[in-house]
Amino acid sequence: ALKTVRCLMREAQKMQHCVFGYLDKIRNREVDIYHFESDEKGTLEVILSNEDELKIGQFEGRNRKPLSDQSKLKVMRWFTNAVEKEGKVKNLEVNKAWEYES
């Protein structure tokens, strides 16, 4: 996860969007921000509702460009595997904007 001021500034510059504005939410443990890189590059927001729930929030490319269904699927697989390894999450909710053709 991107947690330092420097990492967030670098992500904001590289991806040309407002991810730096999440600094207070990161410090308050309301969200985690991740950089995604595969065929496309993107920034992923994970909302930390409480200790039993996580929600995937925004997932956007450079200049807030929507990312492909293939990239969304890769992130969902990664996230689901990470959640299962932790074994702490009872509910995983996905942002409605994440609907894609399977």
C-alpha positions in Angstrom: 0.0 0.0 0.0 1.1 3.6 -0.7 1.3 5.1 2.8 3.9 7.9 2.8 3.5 11.5 1.6 6.3 10.9 -0.9 4.7 7.7 -2.4 1.3 9.5 -2.7 2.9 12.5 -4.4 4.8 10.3 -6.8 1.6 8.3 -7.6 -0.4 11.6 -8.1 2.3 12.9 -10.5 2.7 9.7 -12.4 -1.0 9.0 -12.8 -2.2 12.6 -13.1 -5.0 12.4 -10.6 -5.9 13.5 -7.0 -4.8 10.4 -5.0 -2.7 12.8 -2.8 -6.0 14.0 -1.4 -6.5 10.7 0.4 -3.6 11.3 2.8 -5.9 12.1 5.8 -8.0 9.0 5.1 -4.9 6.8 4.9 -3.6 8.2 8.2 -7.0 7.6 9.8 -7.0 4.0 8.5 -10.2 4.6 6.4 -8.6 3.6 3.1 -5.5 2.0 1.6 -4.2 3.0 -1.8 -2.4 0.6 -4.1 -0.6 1.0 -7.4 -1.5 -1.6 -10.1 0.7 -2.4 -13.0 0.1 -5.1 -15.6 -0.9 -4.5 -19.2 -2.3 -1.2 -17.8 -1.3 1.0 -14.9 -3.9 2.1 -12.3 -4.5 3.3 -8.8 -6.7 1.2 -6.5 -8.7 2.4 -3.5 -9.5 -0.1 -0.8 -12.0 1.2 1.8 -11.5 -0.1 5.3 -15.1 0.0 6.7 -14.3 -1.8 9.9 -12.2 -4.8 10.9 -14.6 -7.3 9.3 -15.3 -5.5 6.0 -13.3 -4.2 3.0 -14.7 -2.6 -0.1 -12.9 -2.0 -3.4 -13.5 1.7 -4.2 -12.1 3.5 -7.2 -9.8 1.9 -9.7 -8.6 4.2 -12.4 -5.8 4.7 -14.8 -3.8 7.8 -15.7 -6.0 10.9 -15.9 -8.9 8.9 -14.2 -9.2 6.8 -17.4 -11.4 3.7 -16.9 -9.4 0.5 -17.0 -10.3 -2.6 -18.9 -12.4 -5.5 -17.6 -9.2 -7.7 -17.9 -7.4 -5.4 -15.4 -10.4 -5.3 -13.1 -10.5 -9.1 -13.1 -6.7 -9.3 -12.3 -7.2 -6.9 -9.4 -10.2 -8.9 -8.1 -8.2 -12.1 -8.2 -5.3 -10.5 -6.4 -7.5 -8.9 -3.8 -9.6 -12.1 -3.2 -6.4 -14.1 -2.7 -4.9 -11.5 -0.3 -8.2 -11.4 1.7 -8.3 -15.2 1.9 -4.7 -15.4 3.2 -5.5 -12.9 6.0 -8.7 -14.8 6.9 -10.0 -11.8 8.7 -12.5 -10.5 6.3 -16.1 -11.7 6.4 -17.6 -9.4 3.8 -16.0 -8.2 0.6 -18.0 -5.6 -1.3 -17.3 -4.3 -4.8 -18.1 -0.8 -6.1 -21.0 -0.9 -8.6 -18.7 0.8 -11.2 -16.7 -2.5 -11.1 -19.4 -4.5 -12.9 -17.9 -6.2 -15.9 -18.6 -9.0 -18.4 -17.3 -12.3 -17.2 
